[in-house]
Each structure stands twice: as C-alpha cells, then as structure tokens.
C-alpha cells in the first residue's frame, strides 16, 4: 500500500504523472486520506455539450475518479481494482468553473460513493460505483 499512497502523494505535489484519462480531462487529485479522496476539475467550454453545460460523461468521470482514488487508499501492495458498475444521478446542470467530487470508501467495501460534485457550494450530482478487487 505504501507505494500506492506514495504515488498519490507525488500527484498532490505535482511530481507524479496522473492517469492518462485524468490528464486528458484535466482532473487532479486535490486531497486524500484513508478511505477518502477529493478530485477537482476546472471545467471549460471544452467540457461542454451543445446546451452549454458540462457534458454528463465528464461529471461521471470525475465522480468515478474520486471514488477510485478513495478505494486506492485501501489497497495493499500488489492489489488492484476496477469499476464494474456505476450509477450517476444528475441533480442540477453544471456550467464551466471549478467542480469537485469527494469519494469516500468505508470499510473497504466494494462500493464507493461520490457524495457530491459541487460548484458554488450546491450539490450537483451523486454517484455510486461497485468495484471489483483484483488479485
């Protein structure tokens, strides 16, 4: 587990390489603690849809990243995981600006939740995912 957490710490200090998908979308790990992670994204028009809001897949990706990084804090050396199922509820439209998702993972359950994707202090989305532990 130390190697995984060291990599996450390097990301916070901007010394490590983020996952290619996170780099592509512009997501960054903002903070983490055991069983928890916060991911941020400065959404721009490049993340938008024709309606002028952030595309739903982008919002799902940031929620998945927060849940995934939270789950990663529970892994031991040589362990891995993958998302096998995900559900997202969109509560409000999200427009360009900084958005954040927090993903807690308690008791190393195979389920994790992104309790909030926020902008301006208001909850915009809730998501949950089921993870499969890989050996």
C-alpha positions as CSV (number, residue, x, y, z in Angstrom):
1,X,0.0,0.0,0.0
2,X,2.9,2.4,0.7
3,X,3.8,2.5,-3.0
4,X,0.2,3.4,-4.0
5,X,0.0,6.1,-1.3
6,X,3.4,7.4,-2.3
7,X,2.2,7.8,-5.9
8,X,-0.9,9.7,-4.7
9,X,1.3,12.0,-2.6
10,X,3.5,12.7,-5.6
11,X,0.4,13.7,-7.6
12,X,-0.5,16.2,-4.9
13,X,3.0,17.7,-5.1
14,X,2.7,17.7,-8.9
15,X,5.7,15.4,-9.1
16,X,3.9,12.3,-10.4
17,X,2.2,11.5,-13.6
18,X,-1.6,11.3,-13.4
19,X,-3.6,8.6,-15.1
20,X,-3.9,9.3,-18.9
21,X,-7.7,9.8,-18.6
22,X,-7.3,12.3,-15.8
23,X,-4.7,14.2,-17.8
24,X,-6.9,14.2,-20.9
25,X,-9.9,15.7,-19.0
26,X,-7.9,18.0,-16.7
27,X,-8.8,16.3,-13.4
28,X,-6.5,16.4,-10.5
29,X,-6.3,14.8,-7.1
30,X,-6.7,17.6,-4.7
31,X,-6.5,15.7,-1.4
32,X,-6.8,12.3,0.1
33,X,-6.9,10.5,3.5
34,X,-7.5,6.8,4.3
35,X,-10.7,5.9,2.6
36,X,-11.3,9.3,1.1
37,X,-10.3,11.4,-1.9
38,X,-11.2,14.8,-3.4
39,X,-10.8,15.4,-7.1
40,X,-11.1,18.8,-8.9
41,X,-11.6,19.9,-12.4
42,X,-11.6,23.4,-13.9
43,X,-14.4,22.8,-16.4
44,X,-14.3,25.0,-19.6
45,X,-16.2,25.1,-22.8
46,X,-14.1,22.1,-23.9
47,X,-16.0,20.0,-21.4
48,X,-19.4,21.2,-22.6
49,X,-22.3,19.9,-24.6
50,X,-24.5,21.8,-27.1
51,X,-26.7,23.1,-24.3
52,X,-23.8,25.0,-22.7
53,X,-23.4,22.7,-19.7
54,X,-20.7,20.3,-18.7
55,X,-21.3,17.0,-20.5
56,X,-22.7,14.3,-18.2
57,X,-19.9,11.8,-19.1
58,X,-17.3,14.3,-17.7
59,X,-19.3,14.5,-14.5
60,X,-19.4,10.8,-14.3
61,X,-15.7,10.6,-14.9
62,X,-14.8,13.0,-12.0
63,X,-17.1,11.0,-9.7
64,X,-15.5,7.7,-10.8
65,X,-12.0,9.2,-10.2
66,X,-12.9,10.4,-6.7
67,X,-14.3,7.0,-5.8
68,X,-11.4,5.2,-7.4
69,X,-8.7,7.2,-5.7
70,X,-10.6,6.7,-2.4
71,X,-10.6,3.0,-2.9
72,X,-6.9,3.0,-3.9
73,X,-6.1,4.3,-0.3
74,X,-7.3,0.9,1.0
75,X,-5.2,-1.3,-1.3
76,X,-2.2,-3.4,-0.2
77,X,1.0,-4.0,-2.2
78,X,0.2,-5.8,-5.4
79,X,-3.5,-5.3,-5.2
80,X,-5.6,-3.6,-7.8
81,X,-9.3,-2.9,-8.6
82,X,-11.6,-2.0,-11.4
83,X,-15.0,-0.3,-11.7
84,X,-17.6,-2.9,-12.7
85,X,-20.8,-0.9,-12.3
86,X,-21.6,2.8,-11.9
87,X,-24.8,4.9,-11.4
88,X,-25.0,8.6,-11.5
89,X,-27.9,10.9,-10.6
90,X,-27.7,14.4,-12.1
91,X,-29.4,16.8,-9.7
92,X,-28.6,20.2,-11.4
93,X,-26.9,21.5,-14.5
94,X,-23.2,22.2,-14.2
95,X,-21.6,25.1,-16.1
96,X,-18.0,26.0,-16.6
97,X,-15.9,26.6,-13.5
98,X,-14.2,24.6,-10.8
99,X,-16.0,21.5,-9.8
100,X,-15.0,18.9,-7.2
101,X,-16.0,15.4,-6.2
102,X,-15.4,13.7,-2.9
103,X,-15.3,9.9,-2.8
104,X,-15.5,8.1,0.5
105,X,-14.8,4.4,0.7
106,X,-15.6,2.9,4.1
107,X,-14.5,-0.5,5.5
108,X,-13.0,-1.4,2.1
109,X,-16.4,-2.4,0.8
110,X,-16.6,-3.0,-2.9
111,X,-19.0,0.0,-3.1
112,X,-17.9,3.6,-3.1
113,X,-19.9,6.8,-3.5
114,X,-19.2,10.3,-4.8
115,X,-21.4,12.2,-2.3
116,X,-21.1,15.4,-4.1
117,X,-19.9,17.1,-7.2
118,X,-20.2,20.7,-6.2
119,X,-19.9,24.1,-7.8
120,X,-20.8,27.2,-5.8
121,X,-21.5,25.1,-2.7
122,X,-24.5,23.3,-4.2
123,X,-24.8,19.6,-4.7
124,X,-25.0,18.8,-8.5
125,X,-24.7,15.1,-8.7
126,X,-24.5,11.9,-6.7
127,X,-23.0,8.7,-7.8
128,X,-22.1,5.3,-6.7
129,X,-20.0,2.5,-8.1
130,X,-19.2,-1.1,-7.4
131,X,-15.6,-2.1,-7.6
132,X,-14.1,-5.5,-8.2
133,X,-11.0,-6.3,-6.2
134,X,-8.3,-7.8,-8.4
135,X,-5.6,-10.1,-7.2
